[in-house]
Amino acid sequence: MKATYLGFTRSAGISKKTNKPYDICKLFAALPLAPGPETQGSQGTEYQMEPSLMPKLHGVAVGTEIELEMHTVMRYGEQQQQIASITLGPMARKTV
């Protein structure tokens, strides 16, 4: 699925409740809305992703076109979409 990169967050540490480690990574992207008489533009969304994908995003400029491959995972008893892979578009921009 094609998207426009907006940013990411990462929160890692040790849970105070369970004393177990956690590493939560989220990607923020804008997806184009389906064209129609009452719609225009893009919609922002967030997706969970594996920490192993983070290095691919370091230095990528906001607004860069990316391709996301998704898969379904079970989290807290619910099916959720999670990013399986990220491909940078041919015009990918890196920040300094």
C-alpha positions in Angstrom: 0.0 0.0 0.0 1.4 3.4 -1.0 1.6 6.1 1.8 3.3 9.3 2.6 5.7 9.2 5.5 4.9 11.5 8.4 7.2 10.2 11.2 7.7 7.5 13.8 7.9 7.0 17.6 9.7 4.4 19.7 9.1 3.7 23.4 11.3 1.1 25.1 12.0 0.2 28.7 11.0 -2.0 31.6 7.3 -2.2 32.7 6.8 -1.0 36.2 3.8 -3.3 36.6 5.2 -6.5 35.2 9.0 -5.8 35.3 9.2 -7.1 31.7 10.9 -5.3 28.8 8.8 -3.6 26.1 9.7 -2.0 22.8 6.8 -0.3 21.0 7.3 1.3 17.6 4.7 3.2 15.6 4.8 4.6 12.1 2.7 7.6 11.2 1.6 7.9 7.5 -0.9 9.7 5.3 -3.1 7.5 3.1 -4.9 8.9 0.1 -8.7 9.1 0.5 -10.9 7.4 -2.2 -11.8 10.0 -4.7 -15.4 11.2 -4.7 -17.5 14.3 -4.8 -17.3 14.7 -1.0 -13.7 13.6 -0.4 -10.3 15.1 -1.1 -6.8 14.7 0.2 -5.3 12.2 2.6 -6.0 10.7 6.0 -3.4 10.3 8.7 -3.1 7.0 10.4 -0.7 5.0 12.7 0.6 1.5 12.5 2.5 -0.8 14.8 5.8 -2.0 13.5 8.7 -4.2 14.5 11.8 -2.5 16.0 13.9 -4.1 13.3 12.3 -1.8 10.7 13.4 1.4 12.5 16.9 1.8 10.9 15.3 2.0 7.5 13.4 5.2 8.6 16.3 7.1 10.2 16.9 10.2 8.1 13.9 9.8 5.8 12.3 13.2 5.2 8.7 13.9 6.1 6.6 13.7 2.9 8.6 10.9 1.3 6.5 8.3 -0.6 6.8 4.8 0.9 5.3 1.4 0.2 4.0 -0.6 3.2 3.5 -4.3 3.3 1.1 -5.3 6.1 0.3 -8.5 8.0 -2.3 -9.3 10.6 -1.2 -10.1 14.2 -3.1 -10.9 17.4 -2.6 -8.3 20.1 -4.6 -8.4 23.4 -7.0 -10.9 21.8 -7.8 -8.7 18.8 -6.6 -8.9 15.2 -4.6 -5.8 14.2 -2.6 -4.7 11.1 1.1 -4.4 11.6 3.8 -3.3 9.1 5.8 -6.3 7.8 8.1 -4.3 5.5 8.8 -0.8 4.3 10.1 0.1 0.8 11.2 3.7 0.1 10.0 5.2 -3.1 12.4 6.0 -6.0 12.4 9.6 -5.0 13.1 9.0 -1.3 14.6 12.0 0.4 17.0 11.8 3.3 17.5 14.6 5.8 21.0 15.5 7.0 
